[in-house]
Amino acid sequence: MRLPSPLLRGRLIKRYKRFLADIALDDGREITAHCANPGSMMGVAIEGARVWAHEHGDRKRKLAFSWELVEIGKTLIPINTANPNRIAHEAIEASAVPALKGYKTIHREVKYGEGSRIDLLLEGGRRRKPCYVEIKNVHLSRRPGLAEFPDSVTKRGAKHLGELAAIARSDARAVMLFIVQRNDCRVFQPAADLDPGYAEALNVAVKAGVETLCYDCDVSLSEVVLRRPIEIDM
């Protein structure tokens, strides 16, 4: 997935009201950028961290800039939680996810369950059963090498797991795909201390037949690409 260009480098002053970030650009300007991340951004929204923003030029939007990346230590991390859907779509089309190969069509945002939309619905081809794929963005890492989700309580996420479990009990596949938008993690775990409800819902879903996959990403200032599977430790 290509990132917007050009990117403007700066330092994070503060992130507030979930969707706003004040940034001091290296060229001397101070801007307010849109933050496309509704989570807590624990360990990512660190004041003073090196960040990159994009000036999109869309006059219909209230803010002229979007915050795209942050550097924590030596690790580049995209902050936009919408990226993983695009990353996964491109990777599946390129047959880069072996467990999800063999389908003819990929549909996005298909209604299912109780007022929900599945991120990707895979159908046709040599696969008999349709496959419902729920995708979650992961950027939390509180210990070296460990990726965790979620970074705050997500009742919506637990609801989606319940609906995936119902799909798994029917004549279809259900997959929970975690996309880690960083390249310094080797293992993934649910953050049970931050949201025990989600961790329990994930355990129930797995027992119901929901498949779990987790991939990390190669991240540069120009693109984010699915890299390799990492271990899931339930």
Contacts in CASP RR format, 6 or more apart in sequence:
PFRMAT RR
TARGET T0000
AUTHOR 0000-0000-0000
METHOD contacts of the structure
MODEL  1
MRLPSPLLRGRLIKRYKRFLADIALDDGREITAHCANPGSMMGVAIEGAR
VWAHEHGDRKRKLAFSWELVEIGKTLIPINTANPNRIAHEAIEASAVPAL
KGYKTIHREVKYGEGSRIDLLLEGGRRRKPCYVEIKNVHLSRRPGLAEFP
DSVTKRGAKHLGELAAIARSDARAVMLFIVQRNDCRVFQPAADLDPGYAE
ALNVAVKAGVETLCYDCDVSLSEVVLRRPIEIDM
1 83 0 8 1.000
1 86 0 8 1.000
1 87 0 8 1.000
1 90 0 8 1.000
1 223 0 8 1.000
1 224 0 8 1.000
1 225 0 8 1.000
2 222 0 8 1.000
2 223 0 8 1.000
3 54 0 8 1.000
3 68 0 8 1.000
3 69 0 8 1.000
3 78 0 8 1.000
3 221 0 8 1.000
3 222 0 8 1.000
3 223 0 8 1.000
3 224 0 8 1.000
4 54 0 8 1.000
4 56 0 8 1.000
4 66 0 8 1.000
4 68 0 8 1.000
5 54 0 8 1.000
5 222 0 8 1.000
6 54 0 8 1.000
7 52 0 8 1.000
7 53 0 8 1.000
7 54 0 8 1.000
7 68 0 8 1.000
7 69 0 8 1.000
7 221 0 8 1.000
8 25 0 8 1.000
8 26 0 8 1.000
8 27 0 8 1.000
8 52 0 8 1.000
8 53 0 8 1.000
8 54 0 8 1.000
8 55 0 8 1.000
8 65 0 8 1.000
9 25 0 8 1.000
9 26 0 8 1.000
9 50 0 8 1.000
9 51 0 8 1.000
9 52 0 8 1.000
10 23 0 8 1.000
10 24 0 8 1.000
10 25 0 8 1.000
10 26 0 8 1.000
10 50 0 8 1.000
10 51 0 8 1.000
10 52 0 8 1.000
10 53 0 8 1.000
11 23 0 8 1.000
11 24 0 8 1.000
11 48 0 8 1.000
11 49 0 8 1.000
11 50 0 8 1.000
11 51 0 8 1.000
12 21 0 8 1.000
12 22 0 8 1.000
12 23 0 8 1.000
12 45 0 8 1.000
12 46 0 8 1.000
12 47 0 8 1.000
12 48 0 8 1.000
12 49 0 8 1.000
12 51 0 8 1.000
12 70 0 8 1.000
13 21 0 8 1.000
13 22 0 8 1.000
13 23 0 8 1.000
13 24 0 8 1.000
13 30 0 8 1.000
13 47 0 8 1.000
13 48 0 8 1.000
14 21 0 8 1.000
14 22 0 8 1.000
14 47 0 8 1.000
15 21 0 8 1.000
15 22 0 8 1.000
15 35 0 8 1.000
15 41 0 8 1.000
15 45 0 8 1.000
16 22 0 8 1.000
18 35 0 8 1.000
18 37 0 8 1.000
18 38 0 8 1.000
18 39 0 8 1.000
19 34 0 8 1.000
19 35 0 8 1.000
19 36 0 8 1.000
19 37 0 8 1.000
19 38 0 8 1.000
20 32 0 8 1.000
20 33 0 8 1.000
20 34 0 8 1.000
20 35 0 8 1.000
20 63 0 8 1.000
21 32 0 8 1.000
21 33 0 8 1.000
21 34 0 8 1.000
21 35 0 8 1.000
21 45 0 8 1.000
21 51 0 8 1.000
21 67 0 8 1.000
22 30 0 8 1.000
22 31 0 8 1.000
22 32 0 8 1.000
22 33 0 8 1.000
23 30 0 8 1.000
23 31 0 8 1.000
23 32 0 8 1.000
23 33 0 8 1.000
23 51 0 8 1.000
23 53 0 8 1.000
23 65 0 8 1.000
23 67 0 8 1.000
24 30 0 8 1.000
25 31 0 8 1.000
25 53 0 8 1.000
31 53 0 8 1.000
31 64 0 8 1.000
31 65 0 8 1.000
32 63 0 8 1.000
32 65 0 8 1.000
33 53 0 8 1.000
33 63 0 8 1.000
33 65 0 8 1.000
33 66 0 8 1.000
33 67 0 8 1.000
34 61 0 8 1.000
34 62 0 8 1.000
34 63 0 8 1.000
34 65 0 8 1.000
34 66 0 8 1.000
34 67 0 8 1.000
35 41 0 8 1.000
35 45 0 8 1.000
35 67 0 8 1.000
35 79 0 8 1.000
36 66 0 8 1.000
36 67 0 8 1.000
36 79 0 8 1.000
36 80 0 8 1.000
36 81 0 8 1.000
36 82 0 8 1.000
37 79 0 8 1.000
37 80 0 8 1.000
37 81 0 8 1.000
38 81 0 8 1.000
39 81 0 8 1.000
39 150 0 8 1.000
39 151 0 8 1.000
39 152 0 8 1.000
40 151 0 8 1.000
40 152 0 8 1.000
41 79 0 8 1.000
41 139 0 8 1.000
41 151 0 8 1.000
42 140 0 8 1.000
42 142 0 8 1.000
42 151 0 8 1.000
42 152 0 8 1.000
43 72 0 8 1.000
43 140 0 8 1.000
43 141 0 8 1.000
43 142 0 8 1.000
44 70 0 8 1.000
44 72 0 8 1.000
44 77 0 8 1.000
44 79 0 8 1.000
44 139 0 8 1.000
44 140 0 8 1.000
45 70 0 8 1.000
45 79 0 8 1.000
46 70 0 8 1.000
46 72 0 8 1.000
49 70 0 8 1.000
49 71 0 8 1.000
49 72 0 8 1.000
50 70 0 8 1.000
50 71 0 8 1.000
51 67 0 8 1.000
51 69 0 8 1.000
51 70 0 8 1.000
51 71 0 8 1.000
52 67 0 8 1.000
52 68 0 8 1.000
52 69 0 8 1.000
52 70 0 8 1.000
52 221 0 8 1.000
53 65 0 8 1.000
53 66 0 8 1.000
53 67 0 8 1.000
53 68 0 8 1.000
54 65 0 8 1.000
54 66 0 8 1.000
54 68 0 8 1.000
55 64 0 8 1.000
55 65 0 8 1.000
56 64 0 8 1.000
56 65 0 8 1.000
56 66 0 8 1.000
57 64 0 8 1.000
58 64 0 8 1.000
66 80 0 8 1.000
67 79 0 8 1.000
68 78 0 8 1.000
68 79 0 8 1.000
68 80 0 8 1.000
69 76 0 8 1.000
69 77 0 8 1.000
69 78 0 8 1.000
69 79 0 8 1.000
69 219 0 8 1.000
69 221 0 8 1.000
70 76 0 8 1.000
70 77 0 8 1.000
70 79 0 8 1.000
71 77 0 8 1.000
75 182 0 8 1.000
75 183 0 8 1.000
75 184 0 8 1.000
75 219 0 8 1.000
76 182 0 8 1.000
76 219 0 8 1.000
76 220 0 8 1.000
76 221 0 8 1.000
77 139 0 8 1.000
77 181 0 8 1.000
77 182 0 8 1.000
77 219 0 8 1.000
78 139 0 8 1.000
78 181 0 8 1.000
78 219 0 8 1.000
78 224 0 8 1.000
79 139 0 8 1.000
81 137 0 8 1.000
83 137 0 8 1.000
83 179 0 8 1.000
83 181 0 8 1.000
83 224 0 8 1.000
84 135 0 8 1.000
84 136 0 8 1.000
84 137 0 8 1.000
84 179 0 8 1.000
84 181 0 8 1.000
85 108 0 8 1.000
85 119 0 8 1.000
85 120 0 8 1.000
85 135 0 8 1.000
87 179 0 8 1.000
87 181 0 8 1.000
87 217 0 8 1.000
87 224 0 8 1.000
87 225 0 8 1.000
87 226 0 8 1.000
88 97 0 8 1.000
88 119 0 8 1.000
88 120 0 8 1.000
88 133 0 8 1.000
88 135 0 8 1.000
88 177 0 8 1.000
88 179 0 8 1.000
88 226 0 8 1.000
89 106 0 8 1.000
89 108 0 8 1.000
89 120 0 8 1.000
90 225 0 8 1.000
90 226 0 8 1.000
91 97 0 8 1.000
91 215 0 8 1.000
91 225 0 8 1.000
91 226 0 8 1.000
92 100 0 8 1.000
92 101 0 8 1.000
92 103 0 8 1.000
92 106 0 8 1.000
92 120 0 8 1.000
92 122 0 8 1.000
93 106 0 8 1.000
95 101 0 8 1.000
95 102 0 8 1.000
96 226 0 8 1.000
97 213 0 8 1.000
97 215 0 8 1.000
97 226 0 8 1.000
99 175 0 8 1.000
99 211 0 8 1.000
99 213 0 8 1.000
100 122 0 8 1.000
100 131 0 8 1.000
100 133 0 8 1.000
100 175 0 8 1.000
100 213 0 8 1.000
102 125 0 8 1.000
102 126 0 8 1.000
102 127 0 8 1.000
103 122 0 8 1.000
103 123 0 8 1.000
103 124 0 8 1.000
103 125 0 8 1.000
103 127 0 8 1.000
103 131 0 8 1.000
104 123 0 8 1.000
104 124 0 8 1.000
104 125 0 8 1.000
105 122 0 8 1.000
105 123 0 8 1.000
105 124 0 8 1.000
106 120 0 8 1.000
106 121 0 8 1.000
106 122 0 8 1.000
107 120 0 8 1.000
107 121 0 8 1.000
107 122 0 8 1.000
107 123 0 8 1.000
108 119 0 8 1.000
108 120 0 8 1.000
108 121 0 8 1.000
109 117 0 8 1.000
109 118 0 8 1.000
109 119 0 8 1.000
110 117 0 8 1.000
110 118 0 8 1.000
110 121 0 8 1.000
111 117 0 8 1.000
112 118 0 8 1.000
112 121 0 8 1.000
112 132 0 8 1.000
112 163 0 8 1.000
112 167 0 8 1.000
113 163 0 8 1.000
113 166 0 8 1.000
114 159 0 8 1.000
114 163 0 8 1.000
116 159 0 8 1.000
116 160 0 8 1.000
116 163 0 8 1.000
118 132 0 8 1.000
118 133 0 8 1.000
118 134 0 8 1.000
119 133 0 8 1.000
119 134 0 8 1.000
119 135 0 8 1.000
120 132 0 8 1.000
120 133 0 8 1.000
120 135 0 8 1.000
121 130 0 8 1.000
121 131 0 8 1.000
121 132 0 8 1.000
121 133 0 8 1.000
122 130 0 8 1.000
122 131 0 8 1.000
122 133 0 8 1.000
123 130 0 8 1.000
123 131 0 8 1.000
124 130 0 8 1.000
129 171 0 8 1.000
129 172 0 8 1.000
129 173 0 8 1.000
130 172 0 8 1.000
130 173 0 8 1.000
131 172 0 8 1.000
131 173 0 8 1.000
131 174 0 8 1.000
131 175 0 8 1.000
132 164 0 8 1.000
132 167 0 8 1.000
132 172 0 8 1.000
132 173 0 8 1.000
132 174 0 8 1.000
132 175 0 8 1.000
133 175 0 8 1.000
133 177 0 8 1.000
134 160 0 8 1.000
134 161 0 8 1.000
134 164 0 8 1.000
134 174 0 8 1.000
134 175 0 8 1.000
134 176 0 8 1.000
134 177 0 8 1.000
135 177 0 8 1.000
135 178 0 8 1.000
135 179 0 8 1.000
136 149 0 8 1.000
136 150 0 8 1.000
136 157 0 8 1.000
136 176 0 8 1.000
136 177 0 8 1.000
136 178 0 8 1.000
136 179 0 8 1.000
137 149 0 8 1.000
137 179 0 8 1.000
137 181 0 8 1.000
138 147 0 8 1.000
138 148 0 8 1.000
138 149 0 8 1.000
138 178 0 8 1.000
138 179 0 8 1.000
138 180 0 8 1.000
138 181 0 8 1.000
138 188 0 8 1.000
138 214 0 8 1.000
139 151 0 8 1.000
139 180 0 8 1.000
139 181 0 8 1.000
139 182 0 8 1.000
140 147 0 8 1.000
140 148 0 8 1.000
140 149 0 8 1.000
140 150 0 8 1.000
140 151 0 8 1.000
140 191 0 8 1.000
141 147 0 8 1.000
141 148 0 8 1.000
141 182 0 8 1.000
141 184 0 8 1.000
141 185 0 8 1.000
142 148 0 8 1.000
144 184 0 8 1.000
145 184 0 8 1.000
145 185 0 8 1.000
145 186 0 8 1.000
145 187 0 8 1.000
146 185 0 8 1.000
146 186 0 8 1.000
146 187 0 8 1.000
146 188 0 8 1.000
146 189 0 8 1.000
147 178 0 8 1.000
147 180 0 8 1.000
147 182 0 8 1.000
147 185 0 8 1.000
147 187 0 8 1.000
147 188 0 8 1.000
147 189 0 8 1.000
147 214 0 8 1.000
147 216 0 8 1.000
147 230 0 8 1.000
148 188 0 8 1.000
148 189 0 8 1.000
148 190 0 8 1.000
148 191 0 8 1.000
148 194 0 8 1.000
149 178 0 8 1.000
149 188 0 8 1.000
149 190 0 8 1.000
149 191 0 8 1.000
149 198 0 8 1.000
150 157 0 8 1.000
150 191 0 8 1.000
150 194 0 8 1.000
150 195 0 8 1.000
150 198 0 8 1.000
151 191 0 8 1.000
151 194 0 8 1.000
152 194 0 8 1.000
152 195 0 8 1.000
153 194 0 8 1.000
153 195 0 8 1.000
153 197 0 8 1.000
153 198 0 8 1.000
154 195 0 8 1.000
154 198 0 8 1.000
157 198 0 8 1.000
157 201 0 8 1.000
158 195 0 8 1.000
158 197 0 8 1.000
158 198 0 8 1.000
158 201 0 8 1.000
161 176 0 8 1.000
161 198 0 8 1.000
161 201 0 8 1.000
161 202 0 8 1.000
161 204 0 8 1.000
161 205 0 8 1.000
161 210 0 8 1.000
162 201 0 8 1.000
162 204 0 8 1.000
162 205 0 8 1.000
164 174 0 8 1.000
164 175 0 8 1.000
164 176 0 8 1.000
164 205 0 8 1.000
164 210 0 8 1.000
165 174 0 8 1.000
165 204 0 8 1.000
165 205 0 8 1.000
165 208 0 8 1.000
165 209 0 8 1.000
165 210 0 8 1.000
166 208 0 8 1.000
167 173 0 8 1.000
167 174 0 8 1.000
167 210 0 8 1.000
168 174 0 8 1.000
168 205 0 8 1.000
168 208 0 8 1.000
168 209 0 8 1.000
168 210 0 8 1.000
169 208 0 8 1.000
169 209 0 8 1.000
173 211 0 8 1.000
174 205 0 8 1.000
174 209 0 8 1.000
174 210 0 8 1.000
174 211 0 8 1.000
175 210 0 8 1.000
175 211 0 8 1.000
175 212 0 8 1.000
175 213 0 8 1.000
176 202 0 8 1.000
176 205 0 8 1.000
176 210 0 8 1.000
176 211 0 8 1.000
176 212 0 8 1.000
176 213 0 8 1.000
177 212 0 8 1.000
177 213 0 8 1.000
177 214 0 8 1.000
177 215 0 8 1.000
178 188 0 8 1.000
178 212 0 8 1.000
178 213 0 8 1.000
178 214 0 8 1.000
178 215 0 8 1.000
178 232 0 8 1.000
179 214 0 8 1.000
179 215 0 8 1.000
179 217 0 8 1.000
179 226 0 8 1.000
180 188 0 8 1.000
180 214 0 8 1.000
180 215 0 8 1.000
180 216 0 8 1.000
180 217 0 8 1.000
180 230 0 8 1.000
181 217 0 8 1.000
181 219 0 8 1.000
181 224 0 8 1.000
182 216 0 8 1.000
182 217 0 8 1.000
182 219 0 8 1.000
183 216 0 8 1.000
183 217 0 8 1.000
183 218 0 8 1.000
183 219 0 8 1.000
183 227 0 8 1.000
185 216 0 8 1.000
185 230 0 8 1.000
186 230 0 8 1.000
186 231 0 8 1.000
187 230 0 8 1.000
187 231 0 8 1.000
187 232 0 8 1.000
187 233 0 8 1.000
188 214 0 8 1.000
188 230 0 8 1.000
188 231 0 8 1.000
188 232 0 8 1.000
188 233 0 8 1.000
189 232 0 8 1.000
189 233 0 8 1.000
189 234 0 8 1.000
190 198 0 8 1.000
190 199 0 8 1.000
190 202 0 8 1.000
190 234 0 8 1.000
191 198 0 8 1.000
191 199 0 8 1.000
192 199 0 8 1.000
202 212 0 8 1.000
202 234 0 8 1.000
203 234 0 8 1.000
206 212 0 8 1.000
206 234 0 8 1.000
212 232 0 8 1.000
212 234 0 8 1.000
213 229 0 8 1.000
213 232 0 8 1.000
214 229 0 8 1.000
214 230 0 8 1.000
214 231 0 8 1.000
214 232 0 8 1.000
215 226 0 8 1.000
215 227 0 8 1.000
215 228 0 8 1.000
215 229 0 8 1.000
215 230 0 8 1.000
216 227 0 8 1.000
216 228 0 8 1.000
216 230 0 8 1.000
217 224 0 8 1.000
217 225 0 8 1.000
217 226 0 8 1.000
217 227 0 8 1.000
218 224 0 8 1.000
218 225 0 8 1.000
218 227 0 8 1.000
END
